[in-house]
Amino acid sequence: MAPPRVALGALFVLRAALAAVYFQEQFLDGEHWRNRWVPSTNDSGFGHFRLSSGKFYGHIEKDKGLQTTQDSRFYAISARFPPFSSRGRPLVLQYTVKHEQKMDCGGGYVKVFPAGLDQRQLNNKSPYYIMFGPDICGFDITKVHVILQFKNQYHENKKSIRCKVDGYTHLYTLVLRPDLSYEVRIDGQVAESGDIEYDWNLESLKSSAKKTGTEQQGWEQKDWDKQFLEAGAGAPSDWNSKLDGDVDLQAPLLQKPPYQDGLKPEGIDSNVWLHRKPKDANYLAESDLTEFDDIGAIGLELWQVRSGTIFDNFLITDDEEYAQKFGKATWGETKGPEKEMDEIQGKEEMKLAREQDEAELPRARHGQSPRFPGFPGFGHKKEL
Ligand SMILES: *[C@@H]1O[C@H](CO)[C@@H](O)[C@H](O)[C@H]1NC(C)=O
């Protein structure tokens, strides 16, 4: 079959014109990736990565990515880029992951780190800004993590987002916008979206605000929920300007995101307007959740029982449209041929197995088979 034509020239023009692309990695230059990716030496037992397009693929070169090669290992590897802040801009994180080994238990996620990351010492304690992507363990865990760090705490998404569990390459995209909305896309389709303030566990953040003990917090705590319900302008009805400080009633108001039917959090009026919080409030400002000031590295820091996962097409940008185009030009072009090759291989394997069975059959009739005739499936390797 003809290799997919990827209009990379067009992509780069677009990139220069519109998008800030902070990091892009397709592993198209052979072993040179080793100059960009630093394996951690923090534990001599860390598993090794190699460049591979796997057992089946859509394009032997374009589908090459970082593949885990050893079972029951921790992995830790990272790549650097010039540090940037996502303040006031969308942040789009995207990559492809393929569990062609039929993942039984292991991580398929990426982490985005502050520029201060010590790459050689990367381990599971290394502070990160974002952890995003699929995690699979048996039938119980098949989820997409979106863990965000702000105020030095990690916050996990409350909405459970199911990940893909088959052996094909899938495209995972996380979009965080300055207005606190977010989107998780899998294979270009929106799997979850909404408002970070509602869809993340922020309990620990609220309780840490309580502990700091300024006078203002009295208001912050008791009105945490109430403020969302105060429609229209004006301070909360029990506002005490002596205790709570002056609230600027002319301050810009933030509009709550328009919730689609069924997605509206209980007890919240969809037309509610939210006050911009007092400047020195010790909890979330609208910029906190999506603002990471010194983003400088991306990495894989995970555990895998059965290895063979391939990570590819990493992208960090501020441009959602560029990410979509990049996804289409990479995953979009190779997913079809990849499936075809897998199906052809599957048919060939079945044919071979049938031929072997037929060859063994005459002996089985004469009682020479090592198999038990009453158990036709016996002897076949069973998938977990
Ligand atoms: C691994 O990294 C930690 C810092 O996170 C450090 O304290 C420890 O000494 C390192 N271990 C090795 C073997 O390098």
The ligand as an SDF file (V2000), in Angstrom:
LIG
                    3D

 14 14  0  0  0  0  0  0  0  0999 V2000
   17.2040    9.4620   43.1090 C   0  0  0  0  0  0  0  0  0  0  0  0
   16.6840   10.7760   43.1940 O   0  0  0  0  0  0  0  0  0  0  0  0
   16.4930   11.2710   44.5080 C   0  0  0  0  0  0  0  0  0  0  0  0
   15.9260   12.6390   44.4030 C   0  0  0  0  0  0  0  0  0  0  0  0
   14.5960   12.5600   43.9540 O   0  0  0  0  0  0  0  0  0  0  0  0
   17.7950   11.2680   45.2660 C   0  0  0  0  0  0  0  0  0  0  0  0
   17.5950   11.6770   46.5950 O   0  0  0  0  0  0  0  0  0  0  0  0
   18.4340    9.8830   45.2260 C   0  0  0  0  0  0  0  0  0  0  0  0
   19.7070    9.9290   45.8240 O   0  0  0  0  0  0  0  0  0  0  0  0
   18.5460    9.3990   43.7970 C   0  0  0  0  0  0  0  0  0  0  0  0
   19.0650    8.0370   43.7620 N   0  0  0  0  0  0  0  0  0  0  0  0
   20.0290    7.6490   42.9260 C   0  0  0  0  0  0  0  0  0  0  0  0
   20.4480    6.2290   43.0150 C   0  0  0  0  0  0  0  0  0  0  0  0
   20.5470    8.3960   42.1270 O   0  0  0  0  0  0  0  0  0  0  0  0
  1  2  1  0
  1 10  1  0
  2  3  1  0
  3  4  1  0
  3  6  1  0
  4  5  1  0
  6  7  1  0
  6  8  1  0
  8  9  1  0
  8 10  1  0
 10 11  1  0
 11 12  1  0
 12 13  1  0
 12 14  2  0
M  END
$$$$
